[in-house]
Each structure stands twice: as C-alpha cells, then as structure tokens.
Amino acid sequence: MVDLLLIGGGHAHLGILREIRTKAVEYQVTLISASQYQYYSGMFSGYTEGFYSKSDIRINLQKICEQAGVTFVEDTIIKVDAANRKLIGVSGNVYDFNVVSFDIGSSIENLDGSVKQIKIKPNFIFPNEISEFRETSFPVIVGGGAAGVEMALSVQAWRCKNGYKDNVTIISSSSILSSVSNKAETKILKIVKQKGIRVFENDEIVEVSTQGLVTKNGEHIACSHLLPLTGPKPSSLFVDSSLPLDTKGFLLVGKTLQVTDFPWLFGAGDCVTIADYLSLPKNGVYAVRQGPILWGNINHYLQGRQLTSFDPQKKFVSILSVGQREGLLTYGKSAYYGKWAWLLKHWIDKKFMEKHK
Ligand SMILES: Cc1cc2nc3c(=O)[nH]c(=O)nc-3n(C[C@H](O)[C@H](O)[C@H](O)COP(=O)(O)OP(=O)(O)OC[C@H]3O[C@@H](n4cnc5c(N)ncnc54)[C@H](O)[C@@H]3O)c2cc1C
C-alpha cells in the first residue's frame, strides 16, 4: 500500500484531513506534527485580550486524525532524505514514504542581545509565551506588519482592562501596515495612537541590552520583554536536507506544489515559495487555498494523471482585530473600520474552528 506522509498540521493539511474524513482513501496516511495541537493564529488576538480560551483557539490533530482514519504521530522532522524517501524525526525515528507533503509553517527570527525575547512559533507555544509578554513592565514589539500591529493592539487592550500603566511600543523599519495600502496605513496609525501605543516608524534597533533598546534614529526605549514579529523566516529543515530553496531558505516548489527533481515531495503554506510567484505573501489565506490543489495533485500524481496549477488570487479580504471588539477590514486598497468588522472576523474564525471539532 502507498505510504503518504503529511508533515505539519498546518492549514493546507487540515483541509486534506477534512476531505479524508468524508471520503476514505486507499493509501496509508500518517500525519506527523510537532504537537498534538494546532493553534489558530487568526484567534491569537482574541486569546490575548481574554475573549477566547485555549480550547477555543486550538485544533486537536490527534482527534481529527482518528475521525479520518489517519495515523497521528507527535514528532518534529529534522532531516529529509529525498532520494531514498526517508525522514528522520527528533525522536530518532525514521519514516519511510512513497509521497510526502510538508506544511510546517515558518519561524520568527530572534534579535541578538540580552533582553528576554518572546517566541510565538511554532504556534503551540503561543499561549504561555503571550501570557508572560502581556504582564511585563515594558513590552516592545518589533515589526509593523499585520501580525505585529494586531498583537500590539490586543496586548494594549488587555493591559488597559487590567490596570497596567505602561503602554506597548512598536518599532517598525517602515511605516506600519505599509505593505497593505495607504488607506490602511493612515487608518491604522490613527487607531494605534488613539489606543495609546508608542510607535517608532522608519527606525531600527541597533542595540539590545538589559537596560533597554537603542535605535538607529537615536531613541532609547525601555524594554523588559521583546516580541519580534518581523515576518516569516524559513525552518532549518530544508536547508539541513540540501533541498532546492529560494534565496531566503524556503522550500522551492512549482505551481503544482511539487519540488522540481523530486516530484514525490509536495509542500504548501508558509514553508514553501512557489517559483512562479516569488513575492507572494505568506499568510493563512494562501495556505488554506492551497489545500484542495495540494490534495488533488497528490492523488493525480499517485494515479499518473495530469496535475493542476495553484494560481493565487490577487485580492483577498483580511480583518485585523484592533482591540475592544473593533476591527479593520481591508480588501485590495480599501480599508473599513468598525465593531461590525470584528464581529464578522469572530464569526468567520468560529466557523473555521467548528469544521475541526
Ligand atoms: C500573530 C499572528 C497573527 C496572524 N493572523 C493571521 C490572519 O488573521 N490571517 C492570515 O491569513 N494569516 C495570519 N497570520 C499568518 C499565519 O499564521 C501563517 O501564515 C499561517 O499560520 C501559515 O500556515 P501554515 O499552514 O503554513 O503553517 P502553520 O499554521 O504555522 O502550521 C505549521 C504546523 O507544522 C508543525 N511543525 C512545524 N515544524 C515542524 C516539523 N519540523 N515537523 C513536524 N511538524 C512541524 C507545527 O506544530 C504546526 O502544526 C498571523 C501570524 C501571526 C504571527
């Protein structure tokens, strides 16, 4: 029987598990993931503010595997021998396969220096880490993209509610949310300032010490804990396995989500870069959309049929939680702000989670 390994319980693989749950397959399917739980980043802000519990924001991979007739193994893969079709786990176990698919997400780079740094990836470490960060004397977030801004606003909202007097600081090497649109940038800057967050835009940290941070523009910033959210960084797995990579170190795949030279290796989500779309942003939306193409192509490959291409849509709706049950919805260059946007996000996120119960 064909051995199909799914590595990582990320968004694309969740789609495959949901599919197998309704339509049994003839392969021996195994999901190997670093934790039994997959935490959903779309609800990190609501968890941080105290609206959701741990069980609201996590998916039990073992349970969904049982429902789908898939074997679940908790292990972290540390080496891929593509030619001999073997994987090695941190447990020391060796896994043989006919076809393997990777959906292991990305990591976040820590800065050099002696201040305590918070890591929220892999996602199963998020709840404990964010609790420590919320309560610290001088919390600083580095990174002015959607993740950095959303986390800053939710930590700030939690601190206001719980009587903490010192506010959150964001340091961004560009204007905040500049990669989204001018409209979003203007709106979010106003919101962030209204909520009392200190923002240092177009600036960079040049020194990190127990006394605080020093920036390129000469600012001295008090910092007891630092949360770096400077964008996705690749996992070391593919570098250590001498596989084809993009210039940053992400696994390079074609539009069919296959690795050139090793067509029995597939990948989706943050951990891959599609050669035809080198600058495609890495986010959960694309990881989810890749799920059905990935599953279709794995099946077609095993059946010797023609594979299809993943072509990302140019625009998609994104809703940023901005604290106190308010949201900022962006679509292309448009941006809209209000309580209704948060309610819509809450409804979408809850619906997504219900699919995995
Ligand atoms: C604070 C924050 C908020 C965000 N909000 C949004 C949002 O609202 N919308 C959006 O679209 N995107 C959002 N993102 C981005 C989003 O989280 C990622 O793009 C998305 O999670 C990527 O999904 P994935 O399927 O690639 O991997 P992930 O969801 O990261 O899943 C990877 C899985 O692989 C497992 N794993 C990792 N390494 C290994 C290994 N070596 N072996 C075995 N298993 C492994 C992990 O445990 C995990 O189960 C946010 C990011 C952050 C940091």
The ligand as a MOL file (V3000), in Angstrom:
LIG
                    3D

  0  0  0     0  0            999 V3000
M  V30 BEGIN CTAB
M  V30 COUNTS 53 58 0 0 0
M  V30 BEGIN ATOM
M  V30 1 C 0.1140 36.9610 15.4580 0
M  V30 2 C -0.1830 36.4360 14.0940 0
M  V30 3 C -1.4590 36.6300 13.5630 0
M  V30 4 C -1.7460 36.1730 12.2790 0
M  V30 5 N -3.0120 36.3710 11.7790 0
M  V30 6 C -3.3010 35.9400 10.5390 0
M  V30 7 C -4.6060 36.1360 9.9960 0
M  V30 8 O -5.5020 36.7000 10.6460 0
M  V30 9 N -4.8490 35.6850 8.7280 0
M  V30 10 C -3.8770 35.0650 7.9880 0
M  V30 11 O -4.1510 34.6840 6.8430 0
M  V30 12 N -2.6380 34.8680 8.4720 0
M  V30 13 C -2.3240 35.2810 9.7200 0
M  V30 14 N -1.0600 35.0750 10.2300 0
M  V30 15 C -0.0850 34.3150 9.4280 0
M  V30 16 C -0.3970 32.8300 9.6190 0
M  V30 17 O -0.2670 32.4770 10.9730 0
M  V30 18 C 0.5360 31.9320 8.8320 0
M  V30 19 O 0.7190 32.4260 7.5420 0
M  V30 20 C -0.0980 30.5500 8.7520 0
M  V30 21 O -0.2280 30.0040 10.0440 0
M  V30 22 C 0.7340 29.6260 7.9000 0
M  V30 23 O 0.0750 28.4080 7.8690 0
M  V30 24 P 0.8570 27.0810 7.5470 0
M  V30 25 O -0.1800 26.1000 7.1630 0
M  V30 26 O 1.9360 27.3620 6.5810 0
M  V30 27 O 1.5970 26.6590 8.9020 0
M  V30 28 P 1.2130 26.7420 10.4270 0
M  V30 29 O -0.1890 27.1600 10.6370 0
M  V30 30 O 2.2870 27.5450 11.0930 0
M  V30 31 O 1.3320 25.2230 10.9020 0
M  V30 32 C 2.5570 24.5380 10.8970 0
M  V30 33 C 2.4020 23.2100 11.5990 0
M  V30 34 O 3.5770 22.4250 11.4390 0
M  V30 35 C 4.0490 21.9420 12.7030 0
M  V30 36 N 5.5040 21.8380 12.5590 0
M  V30 37 C 6.4060 22.8460 12.4770 0
M  V30 38 N 7.6390 22.3590 12.2470 0
M  V30 39 C 7.5230 21.0130 12.1660 0
M  V30 40 C 8.4410 19.9540 11.9150 0
M  V30 41 N 9.7340 20.1850 11.6620 0
M  V30 42 N 7.9760 18.6740 11.9380 0
M  V30 43 C 6.6630 18.4140 12.1650 0
M  V30 44 N 5.7570 19.3910 12.3880 0
M  V30 45 C 6.1710 20.6710 12.3690 0
M  V30 46 C 3.5370 22.9600 13.7130 0
M  V30 47 O 3.4420 22.4210 15.0040 0
M  V30 48 C 2.1690 23.2950 13.0920 0
M  V30 49 O 1.2200 22.3080 13.4380 0
M  V30 50 C -0.7440 35.5190 11.5150 0
M  V30 51 C 0.5350 35.3200 12.0580 0
M  V30 52 C 0.8140 35.7650 13.3370 0
M  V30 53 C 2.2040 35.5430 13.8920 0
M  V30 END ATOM
M  V30 BEGIN BOND
M  V30 1 1 1 2
M  V30 2 1 2 3
M  V30 3 2 2 52
M  V30 4 2 3 4
M  V30 5 1 4 5
M  V30 6 1 4 50
M  V30 7 2 5 6
M  V30 8 1 6 7
M  V30 9 1 6 13
M  V30 10 2 7 8
M  V30 11 1 7 9
M  V30 12 1 9 10
M  V30 13 2 10 11
M  V30 14 1 10 12
M  V30 15 2 12 13
M  V30 16 1 13 14
M  V30 17 1 14 15
M  V30 18 1 14 50
M  V30 19 1 15 16
M  V30 20 1 16 17
M  V30 21 1 16 18
M  V30 22 1 18 19
M  V30 23 1 18 20
M  V30 24 1 20 21
M  V30 25 1 20 22
M  V30 26 1 22 23
M  V30 27 1 23 24
M  V30 28 2 24 25
M  V30 29 1 24 26
M  V30 30 1 24 27
M  V30 31 1 27 28
M  V30 32 2 28 29
M  V30 33 1 28 30
M  V30 34 1 28 31
M  V30 35 1 31 32
M  V30 36 1 32 33
M  V30 37 1 33 34
M  V30 38 1 33 48
M  V30 39 1 34 35
M  V30 40 1 35 36
M  V30 41 1 35 46
M  V30 42 1 36 37
M  V30 43 1 36 45
M  V30 44 2 37 38
M  V30 45 1 38 39
M  V30 46 1 39 40
M  V30 47 2 39 45
M  V30 48 1 40 41
M  V30 49 2 40 42
M  V30 50 1 42 43
M  V30 51 2 43 44
M  V30 52 1 44 45
M  V30 53 1 46 47
M  V30 54 1 46 48
M  V30 55 1 48 49
M  V30 56 2 50 51
M  V30 57 1 51 52
M  V30 58 1 52 53
M  V30 END BOND
M  V30 END CTAB
M  END
